[in-house]
Amino acid sequence: MYQDFNQQFAAASRQFADTAAQVNRLALENAEKVFGLQLATFEENANAAFAFWGEVAEARDFDGLKAVLPKGVQVARENVERAVSTGQEAFGRTLKTNEAIAQIAKAQVESASAKVQAKAEEAVKGATKSRK
């Protein structure tokens, strides 16, 4: 009796560990991709900002500064657009990852429910046989 319990417990523990490893792998892959996206966006925004500030530094008079000002607005707008786009893409990736994790959890719950149902039916059959 104890051996059956130990085997069931060991199998359940193995299954839990495998599932946890799979979920962790998905979460880490997502974090890596999102971090890469954000880092690339930060790099692009920094390059654009430094290029603009280089042009501002080259302006020698007020007219030159006035000529560079529209480009500064354009750089700021593009930086915001990149940041928003990256945020949306990161959100979409995270949403897909969470859906995959939810599917794994659903499969585990369904599997556990099926096993419990089978054991319950087996116990009921054993109880009805012993009464006869």
N, C-alpha and C positions, 0 to 999 in steps of 0.2 A: 504494500500500500504506500509506504513512504517512498519507495523507489519510483512509483508512478508519479507521485506528487513532485519529486525532485526532477524527473525527466520533463514534466510539463512546465515546471518553473524555469528550468534551464532553457527549454525551447522558447518560452515566452521572453525570457531575458535576452536571448540571442536575437530574436525577432525585433525586440525593442531597440537593441543596440544597432542593428542593421538599419532600422528605420531612422533612428537618430542620426546616424552617420550620413545617410542619404539626404536628410533635411539640412544638416549642417553643410554638406557639400553644395547644395543648391543655394543656401543663404550666402556662403562665402563667395561663390562664383558671381552672384548678383552684386555683392558688395564690391568685389574687384572690378566688375564692369562699370558700375556706377561711379566708383572713385576714378577710374580711368577717364570716363566721360567728363567728369567735373574738372579733373586736372587738365585735360586737353582744352576745355573751354577757358579755364583760368589762364592758360598759356597764351591762347589766341587773344584774349582780352588784354592781357598785359603787353603783348607785342604791339597791338594796335594803339594802346595808350602811350607806350614809350615812343612809338613812331610819331604820334601826334605831338607829344611834348618836345621831341627833337625838332619838329617843324616850328613850334612856338619859340624855341630857343634861337632858331635861325632868323626869326623876324627881327628886323632892325629898327623899324619905326611903327607908328600907330597904324598906318595903312596896311603894312604887312601883317600886323596882328589881326586887323579886321578881315583880311583875306583868308586867314587861317581859321578864324572862328567858326564858319559854317562846317568846315571839315571836323572840328571838335564835336559839334552837335551830331554829325553823321557817325563819328566813331562811338560816341556815347550811345546812340540809338542802336547801332549794330551790336555793341557789347551787351546791352540789355536784351536784345532779341536772341543772341546766342545763349545767354544765361537762362532765359525763359524756355527756349527750345531744349536745352540740356536738362532743365528741371522736369519738363514734360516727358522727355525720353527716359529719364531716371525713374520717374513715377510709373511709367508704362512697364519698364523692365521689372520693377519691384512688384507691381501688380501681377504680372505673369508668374513671377517666382512664387508669390504667395498663393496663387491659384494652384500651382504645381504641388506646393506643400500641402494645401488643403486636400488635393486629390489623394496624396499619399496617406494623410490622416483618415480620409474617408474609407480608403481601401483597408486600412488597419482596423477601423471600427467594424466594417462589414465582415472582415475575416474573423474577428473576435466574436462578433454576434453569431456568426454561423457555427463557430466551434461551441459556444455556450448552448446554442439551440440544439445542436447534435447531442451534446452531453446530457442536456435536460431530457430530450426524447429517449435517450438510452436509459436514463435513470427511471423514467416513467415506465418504460417497457419492463425493466428489471423488477420494479415494484409490483406491477400487475402480474408478472409471472410468479413471483413469490407468494402472492395472495391465493393463487389457484391451487 
